[in-house]
Amino acid sequence: MPARINYRNYPFLASKREFPKLFIEKPSVLVSINEELRKKTLEVLKDAVEKGEIPIEILSDQEESVLVYYTILDIVKYINDKRIANRIALAYSKTASKIMDKEKNEALVAIANKLGLSVKFNTKGFPRIPWITGEKQNAKITFTTCQFSLPIKDYLLIVSQRLLHDPSYALVNHVVSGGYVHLDRNTFKRLLEEYIYFNIMLRINEAEPPDNPDFISLVDSVKPIIASYYEKIIEKTMIHGEIDARKEDLIVSDKLIMDDLFPPCIKKIIDSINSGGNPSHVERFNLAAFMGHIGLDVDEILEYFKKTPDYNERIARYQIEHILGIRGSRKKYKPYNCENLKAYNLCPLHEQCPGGRNPVAVYKYNVKKLLRKKKQDNVEKTNKKEKAAGGI
């Protein structure tokens, strides 16, 4: 008997077939006119954006979870902010991954099948892979069972999205037979997490928000949450005192965290990665340290490294956590100053960037400059409106 799926935990698996009454009208329209559901939607979205997790506990049942999920998709599509879309998809996928830790194997298979993956769970005849653990003197050999198997095409589809450059997901590092890739539980669960993320991003792209006054009002309630999220990023770069604009003024297309504001040395490293280059250890260190100091977390920094040819998620995460002071000595490292970057031939300029002698200082200067310009533009717009009103 197939395992039963709790859609309260996995609302992204729900469809009209399971919950026809919820789709008589668009879920986002139903939520928009219900005060309690509006409040819960804002709470879920706030935690997803700020904490990177979904507060499942505040949702009473499966129906509420499904309604809130589809409403959030419409909100994110309406706002049209790629960074926020990424945060939402990551929050849902990582929350689901934590819940899947406690699920039985049959439940993981049911989730995969619901996502459209042709997974098999093998109770006999499955491969057992040896692993060596411990130091040389006390080394032990343990065996990992590979009871899950995915068709090669499904496996490659998942890996090709963001795990392509991680050698641990290369086919040569797995048992492949009969057109299937055999996987242990942890690897299979990690692939499910990745596929959930991919599907949610796809659903956001396909979403069609309603042109409805109540829904627009709900979106307006979301904007301060997103503005607050960006303000906190700015606070991390110690320039909060420069902001005296309304929160709504921060909801702009360029969003403050953008490549155009990065100093040339950081742009050079990112351009190298995007063009298929293999950045040096020094380049990787400075990119991670810079991103950490402007407010990005580990998962967001990892996104910049996923295109590197030798990307390994486990190793990259471990190293980034050390640089950010989460592991080891707990010291948060800064990127090199401009003189040292020039010595390593990482700075493409001969002259000094305006704003300081460190990439973070240059970035702060660029953000301040952007905010001053925005403030000036707002003042000019206000003056024009007052003149126009006085001339009537």
C-alpha atoms as a printed R data frame, in Angstrom:
    type eleno elety resid chain resno       x      y       z
1   ATOM     1    CA   MET     A     1   0.000  0.000   0.000
2   ATOM     2    CA   PRO     A     2   1.526  3.347  -1.037
3   ATOM     3    CA   ALA     A     3   2.408  5.797   1.732
4   ATOM     4    CA   ARG     A     4  -0.005  8.623   2.389
5   ATOM     5    CA   ILE     A     5   1.318 12.134   1.785
6   ATOM     6    CA   ASN     A     6   0.671 14.858   4.345
7   ATOM     7    CA   TYR     A     7   0.168 17.948   2.176
8   ATOM     8    CA   ARG     A     8   0.485 20.182   5.225
9   ATOM     9    CA   ASN     A     9   4.201 19.388   5.084
10  ATOM    10    CA   TYR     A    10   4.456 19.187   1.289
11  ATOM    11    CA   PRO     A    11   1.900 21.640  -0.199
12  ATOM    12    CA   PHE     A    12   3.885 21.868  -3.455
13  ATOM    13    CA   LEU     A    13   2.750 18.290  -4.220
14  ATOM    14    CA   ALA     A    14  -0.952 19.157  -4.017
15  ATOM    15    CA   SER     A    15  -3.062 19.537  -7.162
16  ATOM    16    CA   LYS     A    16  -6.653 20.312  -8.090
17  ATOM    17    CA   ARG     A    17  -7.441 16.596  -8.137
18  ATOM    18    CA   GLU     A    18  -6.777 16.176  -4.405
19  ATOM    19    CA   PHE     A    19  -8.328 19.499  -3.353
20  ATOM    20    CA   PRO     A    20 -10.938 20.464  -5.991
21  ATOM    21    CA   LYS     A    21 -12.818 22.809  -3.618
22  ATOM    22    CA   LEU     A    22  -9.696 24.915  -3.082
23  ATOM    23    CA   PHE     A    23  -9.399 25.618  -6.783
24  ATOM    24    CA   ILE     A    24 -12.987 26.635  -7.600
25  ATOM    25    CA   GLU     A    25 -11.561 30.150  -7.314
26  ATOM    26    CA   LYS     A    26  -7.854 30.959  -7.379
27  ATOM    27    CA   PRO     A    27  -6.324 30.184  -3.953
28  ATOM    28    CA   SER     A    28  -4.784 33.654  -3.792
29  ATOM    29    CA   VAL     A    29  -8.260 35.193  -4.213
30  ATOM    30    CA   LEU     A    30  -9.688 33.010  -1.426
31  ATOM    31    CA   VAL     A    31  -6.811 33.899   0.899
32  ATOM    32    CA   SER     A    32  -7.008 37.612   0.081
33  ATOM    33    CA   ILE     A    33 -10.541 37.893   1.454
34  ATOM    34    CA   ASN     A    34  -9.908 35.862   4.620
35  ATOM    35    CA   GLU     A    35  -8.262 37.850   7.398
36  ATOM    36    CA   GLU     A    36  -6.854 34.818   9.253
37  ATOM    37    CA   LEU     A    37  -5.362 33.299   6.092
38  ATOM    38    CA   ARG     A    38  -3.908 36.662   5.077
39  ATOM    39    CA   LYS     A    39  -2.172 36.883   8.449
40  ATOM    40    CA   LYS     A    40  -0.785 33.346   8.182
41  ATOM    41    CA   THR     A    41   0.396 33.949   4.612
42  ATOM    42    CA   LEU     A    42   2.352 37.001   5.757
43  ATOM    43    CA   GLU     A    43   3.875 35.015   8.653
44  ATOM    44    CA   VAL     A    44   4.930 32.165   6.365
45  ATOM    45    CA   LEU     A    45   6.395 34.508   3.786
46  ATOM    46    CA   LYS     A    46   8.229 36.514   6.444
47  ATOM    47    CA   ASP     A    47   9.902 33.417   7.921
48  ATOM    48    CA   ALA     A    48  10.712 32.087   4.450
49  ATOM    49    CA   VAL     A    49  12.426 35.325   3.421
50  ATOM    50    CA   GLU     A    50  14.167 36.185   6.692
51  ATOM    51    CA   LYS     A    51  14.911 32.749   8.192
52  ATOM    52    CA   GLY     A    52  14.910 30.513   5.121
53  ATOM    53    CA   GLU     A    53  12.325 28.139   6.598
54  ATOM    54    CA   ILE     A    54   8.580 27.506   6.499
55  ATOM    55    CA   PRO     A    55   6.753 27.648   9.878
56  ATOM    56    CA   ILE     A    56   4.585 24.585   9.244
57  ATOM    57    CA   GLU     A    57   3.324 24.644  12.832
58  ATOM    58    CA   ILE     A    58   1.188 27.774  12.304
59  ATOM    59    CA   LEU     A    59  -0.808 26.100   9.525
60  ATOM    60    CA   SER     A    60  -3.816 24.252  10.931
61  ATOM    61    CA   ASP     A    61  -4.272 21.614   8.250
62  ATOM    62    CA   GLN     A    62  -3.490 20.525   4.708
63  ATOM    63    CA   GLU     A    63  -6.017 22.908   3.145
64  ATOM    64    CA   GLU     A    64  -4.497 25.957   4.822
65  ATOM    65    CA   SER     A    65  -0.988 24.930   3.805
66  ATOM    66    CA   VAL     A    66  -2.004 24.436   0.167
67  ATOM    67    CA   LEU     A    67  -3.902 27.735  -0.003
68  ATOM    68    CA   VAL     A    68  -1.012 29.679   1.543
69  ATOM    69    CA   TYR     A    69   1.549 28.006  -0.745
70  ATOM    70    CA   TYR     A    70  -0.280 28.845  -3.974
71  ATOM    71    CA   THR     A    71  -0.935 32.380  -2.741
72  ATOM    72    CA   ILE     A    72   2.765 32.891  -2.060
73  ATOM    73    CA   LEU     A    73   3.571 31.712  -5.599
74  ATOM    74    CA   ASP     A    74   1.252 34.385  -7.006
75  ATOM    75    CA   ILE     A    75   2.690 37.057  -4.705
76  ATOM    76    CA   VAL     A    76   6.280 36.259  -5.667
77  ATOM    77    CA   LYS     A    77   5.412 36.228  -9.369
78  ATOM    78    CA   TYR     A    78   3.620 39.578  -9.022
79  ATOM    79    CA   ILE     A    79   6.554 41.187  -7.190
80  ATOM    80    CA   ASN     A    80   8.953 39.781  -9.811
81  ATOM    81    CA   ASP     A    81  12.048 39.622  -7.611
82  ATOM    82    CA   LYS     A    82  14.398 36.749  -8.497
83  ATOM    83    CA   ARG     A    83  16.180 36.909  -5.162
84  ATOM    84    CA   ILE     A    84  12.926 36.574  -3.224
85  ATOM    85    CA   ALA     A    85  11.763 33.774  -5.537
86  ATOM    86    CA   ASN     A    86  14.985 31.917  -4.808
87  ATOM    87    CA   ARG     A    87  14.552 32.429  -1.047
88  ATOM    88    CA   ILE     A    88  10.996 31.067  -1.147
89  ATOM    89    CA   ALA     A    89  11.930 27.993  -3.207
90  ATOM    90    CA   LEU     A    90  14.906 27.259  -0.945
91  ATOM    91    CA   ALA     A    91  12.799 27.681   2.207
92  ATOM    92    CA   TYR     A    92  10.167 25.208   1.025
93  ATOM    93    CA   SER     A    93  12.711 22.672  -0.274
94  ATOM    94    CA   LYS     A    94  14.944 22.787   2.815
95  ATOM    95    CA   THR     A    95  11.988 22.614   5.212
96  ATOM    96    CA   ALA     A    96  10.709 19.606   3.281
97  ATOM    97    CA   SER     A    97  14.160 18.026   3.458
98  ATOM    98    CA   LYS     A    98  14.206 18.310   7.269
99  ATOM    99    CA   ILE     A    99  10.780 16.704   7.486
100 ATOM   100    CA   MET     A   100  11.847 13.932   5.098
101 ATOM   101    CA   ASP     A   101  14.637 13.012   7.539
102 ATOM   102    CA   LYS     A   102  11.948 11.454   9.732
103 ATOM   103    CA   GLU     A   103   9.919  9.862   6.933
104 ATOM   104    CA   LYS     A   104   9.968  6.165   6.123
105 ATOM   105    CA   ASN     A   105  11.502  5.043   2.837
106 ATOM   106    CA   GLU     A   106   8.054  4.369   1.384
107 ATOM   107    CA   ALA     A   107   7.086  7.989   1.992
108 ATOM   108    CA   LEU     A   108  10.164  9.239   0.109
109 ATOM   109    CA   VAL     A   109   9.181  7.053  -2.819
110 ATOM   110    CA   ALA     A   110   5.627  8.434  -2.725
111 ATOM   111    CA   ILE     A   111   6.944 12.024  -2.716
112 ATOM   112    CA   ALA     A   112   9.258 11.292  -5.643
113 ATOM   113    CA   ASN     A   113   6.456  9.641  -7.614
114 ATOM   114    CA   LYS     A   114   4.201 12.618  -6.919
115 ATOM   115    CA   LEU     A   115   6.914 14.854  -8.379
116 ATOM   116    CA   GLY     A   116   6.863 12.729 -11.536
117 ATOM   117    CA   LEU     A   117  10.033 10.729 -10.861
118 ATOM   118    CA   SER     A   118  10.002  6.993 -11.661
119 ATOM   119    CA   VAL     A   119  11.826  5.906  -8.535
120 ATOM   120    CA   LYS     A   120  12.136  2.333  -7.340
121 ATOM   121    CA   PHE     A   121  12.758  1.082  -3.829
122 ATOM   122    CA   ASN     A   122  14.608 -2.223  -3.847
123 ATOM   123    CA   THR     A   123  14.100 -4.606  -0.932
124 ATOM   124    CA   LYS     A   124  16.602 -7.141  -2.269
125 ATOM   125    CA   GLY     A   125  19.380 -7.338  -4.816
126 ATOM   126    CA   PHE     A   126  20.494 -3.753  -4.169
127 ATOM   127    CA   PRO     A   127  24.174 -2.645  -4.244
128 ATOM   128    CA   ARG     A   128  26.173 -2.124  -1.038
129 ATOM   129    CA   ILE     A   129  28.993  0.421  -1.301
130 ATOM   130    CA   PRO     A   130  31.998  0.202   1.083
131 ATOM   131    CA   TRP     A   131  33.161  3.332   2.932
132 ATOM   132    CA   ILE     A   132  36.348  3.744   4.964
133 ATOM   133    CA   THR     A   133  35.885  5.710   8.182
134 ATOM   134    CA   GLY     A   134  38.267  6.733  10.958
135 ATOM   135    CA   GLU     A   135  42.033  7.297  11.025
136 ATOM   136    CA   LYS     A   136  44.581  4.885   9.557
137 ATOM   137    CA   GLN     A   137  45.171  3.088  12.857
138 ATOM   138    CA   ASN     A   138  41.456  2.712  13.606
139 ATOM   139    CA   ALA     A   139  40.090  2.644  10.077
140 ATOM   140    CA   LYS     A   140  36.844  0.731   9.629
141 ATOM   141    CA   ILE     A   141  34.963 -0.370   6.566
142 ATOM   142    CA   THR     A   142  31.218  0.226   6.619
143 ATOM   143    CA   PHE     A   143  28.688 -0.481   3.902
144 ATOM   144    CA   THR     A   144  26.039  1.892   2.597
145 ATOM   145    CA   THR     A   145  22.966  0.313   1.046
146 ATOM   146    CA   CYS     A   146  21.684  1.767  -2.240
147 ATOM   147    CA   GLN     A   147  18.039  0.769  -2.116
148 ATOM   148    CA   PHE     A   148  16.716  3.685  -4.171
149 ATOM   149    CA   SER     A   149  17.109  3.784  -7.930
150 ATOM   150    CA   LEU     A   150  16.266  6.472 -10.489
151 ATOM   151    CA   PRO     A   151  16.185  6.194 -14.286
152 ATOM   152    CA   ILE     A   152  19.332  7.742 -15.726
153 ATOM   153    CA   LYS     A   153  17.303 10.416 -17.536
154 ATOM   154    CA   ASP     A   154  15.603 11.524 -14.297
155 ATOM   155    CA   TYR     A   155  18.899 11.517 -12.437
156 ATOM   156    CA   LEU     A   156  20.629 13.627 -15.089
157 ATOM   157    CA   LEU     A   157  17.670 16.019 -15.229
158 ATOM   158    CA   ILE     A   158  18.021 16.787 -11.524
159 ATOM   159    CA   VAL     A   159  21.809 16.961 -11.459
160 ATOM   160    CA   SER     A   160  21.994 19.162 -14.565
161 ATOM   161    CA   GLN     A   161  20.242 22.060 -12.828
162 ATOM   162    CA   ARG     A   162  22.653 23.090 -10.028
163 ATOM   163    CA   LEU     A   163  24.746 20.018  -9.159
164 ATOM   164    CA   LEU     A   164  26.406 19.499 -12.516
165 ATOM   165    CA   HIS     A   165  29.878 20.540 -11.334
166 ATOM   166    CA   ASP     A   166  29.812 18.559  -8.091
167 ATOM   167    CA   PRO     A   167  31.893 15.402  -8.749
168 ATOM   168    CA   SER     A   168  30.038 13.483  -6.041
169 ATOM   169    CA   TYR     A   169  27.030 13.451  -8.380
170 ATOM   170    CA   ALA     A   170  28.938 12.279 -11.461
171 ATOM   171    CA   LEU     A   171  27.617  8.979 -12.829
172 ATOM   172    CA   VAL     A   172  31.068  7.378 -12.511
173 ATOM   173    CA   ASN     A   173  30.772  7.742  -8.729
174 ATOM   174    CA   HIS     A   174  27.532  5.740  -8.555
175 ATOM   175    CA   VAL     A   175  26.386  2.228  -9.362
176 ATOM   176    CA   VAL     A   176  24.543  2.269 -12.704
177 ATOM   177    CA   SER     A   177  22.814 -0.784 -14.103
178 ATOM   178    CA   GLY     A   178  19.784 -1.589 -16.225
179 ATOM   179    CA   GLY     A   179  19.226  2.067 -17.064
180 ATOM   180    CA   TYR     A   180  18.990  3.061 -13.379
181 ATOM   181    CA   VAL     A   181  21.269  4.935 -10.977
182 ATOM   182    CA   HIS     A   182  21.351  3.294  -7.540
183 ATOM   183    CA   LEU     A   183  21.421  5.673  -4.575
184 ATOM   184    CA   ASP     A   184  21.659  5.569  -0.796
185 ATOM   185    CA   ARG     A   185  18.954  7.282   1.251
186 ATOM   186    CA   ASN     A   186  20.901 10.486   1.975
187 ATOM   187    CA   THR     A   187  21.843 11.082  -1.656
188 ATOM   188    CA   PHE     A   188  18.329 10.287  -2.819
189 ATOM   189    CA   LYS     A   189  16.846 12.703  -0.265
190 ATOM   190    CA   ARG     A   190  19.282 15.430  -1.357
191 ATOM   191    CA   LEU     A   191  18.183 14.946  -4.983
192 ATOM   192    CA   LEU     A   192  14.544 15.188  -3.922
193 ATOM   193    CA   GLU     A   193  15.318 18.474  -2.157
194 ATOM   194    CA   GLU     A   194  16.949 19.785  -5.310
195 ATOM   195    CA   TYR     A   195  14.056 18.673  -7.509
196 ATOM   196    CA   ILE     A   196  11.524 20.292  -5.164
197 ATOM   197    CA   TYR     A   197  13.459 23.567  -5.435
198 ATOM   198    CA   PHE     A   198  13.532 23.293  -9.224
199 ATOM   199    CA   ASN     A   199   9.780 22.580  -9.404
200 ATOM   200    CA   ILE     A   200   8.851 25.498  -7.155
201 ATOM   201    CA   MET     A   201  10.939 27.904  -9.246
202 ATOM   202    CA   LEU     A   202   9.146 26.543 -12.309
203 ATOM   203    CA   ARG     A   203   5.722 27.022 -10.683
204 ATOM   204    CA   ILE     A   204   6.600 30.604  -9.750
205 ATOM   205    CA   ASN     A   205   7.521 31.294 -13.343
206 ATOM   206    CA   GLU     A   206   4.215 29.797 -14.541
207 ATOM   207    CA   ALA     A   207   2.056 31.537 -11.917
208 ATOM   208    CA   GLU     A   208  -0.662 33.926 -13.096
209 ATOM   209    CA   PRO     A   209  -1.490 36.369 -10.266
210 ATOM   210    CA   PRO     A   210  -5.080 37.667 -10.231
211 ATOM   211    CA   ASP     A   211  -5.880 41.267 -11.111
212 ATOM   212    CA   ASN     A   212  -7.939 41.652  -7.990
213 ATOM   213    CA   PRO     A   213  -8.072 44.585  -5.506
214 ATOM   214    CA   ASP     A   214  -7.962 42.295  -2.463
215 ATOM   215    CA   PHE     A   215  -4.941 40.450  -3.834
216 ATOM   216    CA   ILE     A   216  -3.168 43.735  -4.665
217 ATOM   217    CA   SER     A   217  -3.845 44.828  -1.092
218 ATOM   218    CA   LEU     A   218  -2.223 41.617   0.157
219 ATOM   219    CA   VAL     A   219   0.830 42.253  -2.037
220 ATOM   220    CA   ASP     A   220   1.082 45.759  -0.573
221 ATOM   221    CA   SER     A   221   1.211 44.162   2.886
222 ATOM   222    CA   VAL     A   222   4.108 41.973   1.740
223 ATOM   223    CA   LYS     A   223   6.261 44.836   0.461
224 ATOM   224    CA   PRO     A   224   7.323 46.092   3.921
225 ATOM   225    CA   ILE     A   225   8.432 42.533   4.812
226 ATOM   226    CA   ILE     A   226  10.671 42.415   1.760
227 ATOM   227    CA   ALA     A   227  11.887 45.960   2.362
228 ATOM   228    CA   SER     A   228  12.778 45.009   5.941
229 ATOM   229    CA   TYR     A   229  14.727 42.011   4.636
230 ATOM   230    CA   TYR     A   230  16.799 44.280   2.385
231 ATOM   231    CA   GLU     A   231  17.227 46.792   5.190
232 ATOM   232    CA   LYS     A   232  18.723 44.054   7.373
233 ATOM   233    CA   ILE     A   233  21.165 43.226   4.600
234 ATOM   234    CA   ILE     A   234  22.138 46.884   4.499
235 ATOM   235    CA   GLU     A   235  22.516 46.923   8.279
236 ATOM   236    CA   LYS     A   236  25.016 44.095   7.979
237 ATOM   237    CA   THR     A   237  27.158 46.346   5.804
238 ATOM   238    CA   MET     A   238  26.904 49.077   8.487
239 ATOM   239    CA   ILE     A   239  25.241 51.729   6.350
240 ATOM   240    CA   HIS     A   240  21.766 51.715   7.862
241 ATOM   241    CA   GLY     A   241  22.238 55.290   9.038
242 ATOM   242    CA   GLU     A   242  22.365 56.468   5.435
243 ATOM   243    CA   ILE     A   243  18.748 55.419   4.816
244 ATOM   244    CA   ASP     A   244  15.926 57.824   5.563
245 ATOM   245    CA   ALA     A   245  13.670 56.879   2.668
246 ATOM   246    CA   ARG     A   246  10.369 55.044   3.100
247 ATOM   247    CA   LYS     A   247  10.607 51.252   3.225
248 ATOM   248    CA   GLU     A   248   8.628 51.078   0.008
249 ATOM   249    CA   ASP     A   249  11.391 53.022  -1.738
250 ATOM   250    CA   LEU     A   250  13.699 50.043  -1.295
251 ATOM   251    CA   ILE     A   251  11.457 47.852  -3.475
252 ATOM   252    CA   VAL     A   252  13.202 48.651  -6.721
253 ATOM   253    CA   SER     A   253  14.280 46.514  -9.644
254 ATOM   254    CA   ASP     A   254  17.983 46.587  -8.787
255 ATOM   255    CA   LYS     A   255  17.436 45.629  -5.127
256 ATOM   256    CA   LEU     A   256  20.702 46.888  -3.540
257 ATOM   257    CA   ILE     A   257  22.344 43.445  -3.732
258 ATOM   258    CA   MET     A   258  23.312 43.365  -7.374
259 ATOM   259    CA   ASP     A   259  26.363 42.671  -9.461
260 ATOM   260    CA   ASP     A   260  26.438 46.222 -10.818
261 ATOM   261    CA   LEU     A   261  27.327 47.526  -7.348
262 ATOM   262    CA   PHE     A   262  30.140 45.040  -6.799
263 ATOM   263    CA   PRO     A   263  33.722 46.351  -7.102
264 ATOM   264    CA   PRO     A   264  35.674 45.367 -10.258
265 ATOM   265    CA   CYS     A   265  37.758 42.715  -8.471
266 ATOM   266    CA   ILE     A   266  34.636 40.824  -7.363
267 ATOM   267    CA   LYS     A   267  33.009 41.216 -10.776
268 ATOM   268    CA   LYS     A   268  36.137 39.755 -12.335
269 ATOM   269    CA   ILE     A   269  35.890 36.597 -10.208
270 ATOM   270    CA   ILE     A   270  32.164 36.187 -10.931
271 ATOM   271    CA   ASP     A   271  32.696 36.737 -14.667
272 ATOM   272    CA   SER     A   272  35.425 34.102 -14.628
273 ATOM   273    CA   ILE     A   273  33.100 31.561 -12.998
274 ATOM   274    CA   ASN     A   274  30.208 32.368 -15.340
275 ATOM   275    CA   SER     A   275  32.431 31.925 -18.389
276 ATOM   276    CA   GLY     A   276  33.572 28.455 -17.295
277 ATOM   277    CA   GLY     A   277  36.793 29.479 -15.559
278 ATOM   278    CA   ASN     A   278  38.340 27.737 -12.572
279 ATOM   279    CA   PRO     A   279  39.030 30.417  -9.935
280 ATOM   280    CA   SER     A   280  42.069 30.084  -7.688
281 ATOM   281    CA   HIS     A   281  41.886 29.474  -3.952
282 ATOM   282    CA   VAL     A   282  42.584 33.173  -3.321
283 ATOM   283    CA   GLU     A   283  39.760 34.197  -5.652
284 ATOM   284    CA   ARG     A   284  37.325 31.797  -4.000
285 ATOM   285    CA   PHE     A   285  38.290 32.992  -0.528
286 ATOM   286    CA   ASN     A   286  37.813 36.654  -1.419
287 ATOM   287    CA   LEU     A   287  34.487 36.051  -3.161
288 ATOM   288    CA   ALA     A   288  33.102 34.127  -0.171
289 ATOM   289    CA   ALA     A   289  34.471 36.623   2.378
290 ATOM   290    CA   PHE     A   290  33.071 39.569   0.415
291 ATOM   291    CA   MET     A   291  29.614 37.995   0.040
292 ATOM   292    CA   GLY     A   292  29.537 37.136   3.740
293 ATOM   293    CA   HIS     A   293  30.332 40.732   4.721
294 ATOM   294    CA   ILE     A   294  27.578 42.230   2.565
295 ATOM   295    CA   GLY     A   295  24.943 40.053   4.209
296 ATOM   296    CA   LEU     A   296  24.598 36.855   2.177
297 ATOM   297    CA   ASP     A   297  24.227 33.542   3.993
298 ATOM   298    CA   VAL     A   298  25.941 30.239   3.181
299 ATOM   299    CA   ASP     A   299  23.284 28.969   0.770
300 ATOM   300    CA   GLU     A   300  23.237 32.249  -1.147
301 ATOM   301    CA   ILE     A   301  27.033 32.252  -1.437
302 ATOM   302    CA   LEU     A   302  26.992 28.650  -2.655
303 ATOM   303    CA   GLU     A   303  24.895 29.752  -5.634
304 ATOM   304    CA   TYR     A   304  27.905 31.719  -6.931
305 ATOM   305    CA   PHE     A   305  30.149 28.649  -6.769
306 ATOM   306    CA   LYS     A   306  27.870 26.062  -8.374
307 ATOM   307    CA   LYS     A   307  29.220 26.815 -11.854
308 ATOM   308    CA   THR     A   308  32.839 26.090 -10.936
309 ATOM   309    CA   PRO     A   309  34.166 22.961 -12.704
310 ATOM   310    CA   ASP     A   310  35.239 21.202  -9.477
311 ATOM   311    CA   TYR     A   311  32.233 22.186  -7.373
312 ATOM   312    CA   ASN     A   312  31.580 19.895  -4.424
313 ATOM   313    CA   GLU     A   313  28.698 21.048  -2.269
314 ATOM   314    CA   ARG     A   314  29.890 19.421   0.950
315 ATOM   315    CA   ILE     A   315  33.429 20.797   0.684
316 ATOM   316    CA   ALA     A   316  32.309 24.242  -0.526
317 ATOM   317    CA   ARG     A   317  29.789 24.587   2.313
318 ATOM   318    CA   TYR     A   318  32.407 23.525   4.877
319 ATOM   319    CA   GLN     A   319  34.929 26.085   3.586
320 ATOM   320    CA   ILE     A   320  32.396 28.924   3.368
321 ATOM   321    CA   GLU     A   321  31.228 28.241   6.924
322 ATOM   322    CA   HIS     A   322  34.851 28.544   8.080
323 ATOM   323    CA   ILE     A   323  35.278 31.858   6.237
324 ATOM   324    CA   LEU     A   324  32.031 33.193   7.704
325 ATOM   325    CA   GLY     A   325  33.060 32.197  11.240
326 ATOM   326    CA   ILE     A   326  30.365 29.542  11.652
327 ATOM   327    CA   ARG     A   327  32.925 26.757  12.112
328 ATOM   328    CA   GLY     A   328  36.460 26.424  13.440
329 ATOM   329    CA   SER     A   329  37.941 29.479  15.140
330 ATOM   330    CA   ARG     A   330  34.625 31.388  14.787
331 ATOM   331    CA   LYS     A   331  36.545 34.238  13.189
332 ATOM   332    CA   LYS     A   332  34.755 35.934  10.309
333 ATOM   333    CA   TYR     A   333  37.346 36.712   7.646
334 ATOM   334    CA   LYS     A   334  37.397 39.861   5.563
335 ATOM   335    CA   PRO     A   335  38.393 39.951   1.893
336 ATOM   336    CA   TYR     A   336  41.909 41.150   1.076
337 ATOM   337    CA   ASN     A   337  42.488 44.894   0.863
338 ATOM   338    CA   CYS     A   338  43.029 46.514  -2.526
339 ATOM   339    CA   GLU     A   339  46.837 46.434  -2.373
340 ATOM   340    CA   ASN     A   340  46.921 42.700  -1.751
341 ATOM   341    CA   LEU     A   341  44.345 42.087  -4.480
342 ATOM   342    CA   LYS     A   342  46.539 43.989  -6.916
343 ATOM   343    CA   ALA     A   343  49.539 41.907  -5.820
344 ATOM   344    CA   TYR     A   344  47.585 38.749  -6.714
345 ATOM   345    CA   ASN     A   345  46.570 40.321 -10.038
346 ATOM   346    CA   LEU     A   346  42.916 40.185  -9.054
347 ATOM   347    CA   CYS     A   347  42.231 43.889  -9.526
348 ATOM   348    CA   PRO     A   348  41.620 44.832 -13.187
349 ATOM   349    CA   LEU     A   349  42.200 48.559 -12.536
350 ATOM   350    CA   HIS     A   350  45.374 50.613 -12.251
351 ATOM   351    CA   GLU     A   351  43.741 53.370 -10.227
352 ATOM   352    CA   GLN     A   352  41.994 53.174  -6.851
353 ATOM   353    CA   CYS     A   353  38.233 52.586  -6.712
354 ATOM   354    CA   PRO     A   354  36.198 55.383  -5.102
355 ATOM   355    CA   GLY     A   355  34.994 54.569  -1.619
356 ATOM   356    CA   GLY     A   356  37.880 52.886   0.130
357 ATOM   357    CA   ARG     A   357  40.726 50.394   0.024
358 ATOM   358    CA   ASN     A   358  38.728 47.224   0.553
359 ATOM   359    CA   PRO     A   359  36.042 45.598  -1.668
360 ATOM   360    CA   VAL     A   360  33.449 45.851   1.117
361 ATOM   361    CA   ALA     A   361  34.136 49.581   1.577
362 ATOM   362    CA   VAL     A   362  33.822 50.122  -2.187
363 ATOM   363    CA   TYR     A   363  30.518 48.253  -2.221
364 ATOM   364    CA   LYS     A   364  29.208 50.312   0.715
365 ATOM   365    CA   TYR     A   365  30.173 53.477  -1.136
366 ATOM   366    CA   ASN     A   366  28.335 52.306  -4.258
367 ATOM   367    CA   VAL     A   367  25.189 51.496  -2.266
368 ATOM   368    CA   LYS     A   368  25.271 54.878  -0.535
369 ATOM   369    CA   LYS     A   369  25.660 56.555  -3.900
370 ATOM   370    CA   LEU     A   370  22.647 54.640  -5.246
371 ATOM   371    CA   LEU     A   371  20.518 55.585  -2.232
372 ATOM   372    CA   ARG     A   372  21.511 59.261  -2.457
373 ATOM   373    CA   LYS     A   373  20.556 59.288  -6.122
374 ATOM   374    CA   LYS     A   374  17.238 57.635  -5.347
375 ATOM   375    CA   LYS     A   375  16.567 60.161  -2.588
376 ATOM   376    CA   GLN     A   376  17.431 63.034  -4.917
377 ATOM   377    CA   ASP     A   377  15.177 61.611  -7.634
378 ATOM   378    CA   ASN     A   378  12.310 61.360  -5.128
379 ATOM   379    CA   VAL     A   379  12.832 64.981  -4.053
380 ATOM   380    CA   GLU     A   380  12.815 66.130  -7.678
381 ATOM   381    CA   LYS     A   381   9.624 64.173  -8.378
382 ATOM   382    CA   THR     A   382   7.954 65.705  -5.317
383 ATOM   383    CA   ASN     A   383   9.010 69.225  -6.361
384 ATOM   384    CA   LYS     A   384   7.626 68.677  -9.862
385 ATOM   385    CA   LYS     A   385   4.295 67.471  -8.453
386 ATOM   386    CA   GLU     A   386   4.067 70.495  -6.120
387 ATOM   387    CA   LYS     A   387   4.835 72.880  -8.975
388 ATOM   388    CA   ALA     A   388   2.264 71.164 -11.181
389 ATOM   389    CA   ALA     A   389  -0.336 71.334  -8.419
390 ATOM   390    CA   GLY     A   390   0.430 75.010  -7.783
391 ATOM   391    CA   GLY     A   391  -0.006 75.848 -11.452
392 ATOM   392    CA   ILE     A   392  -3.556 74.467 -11.656
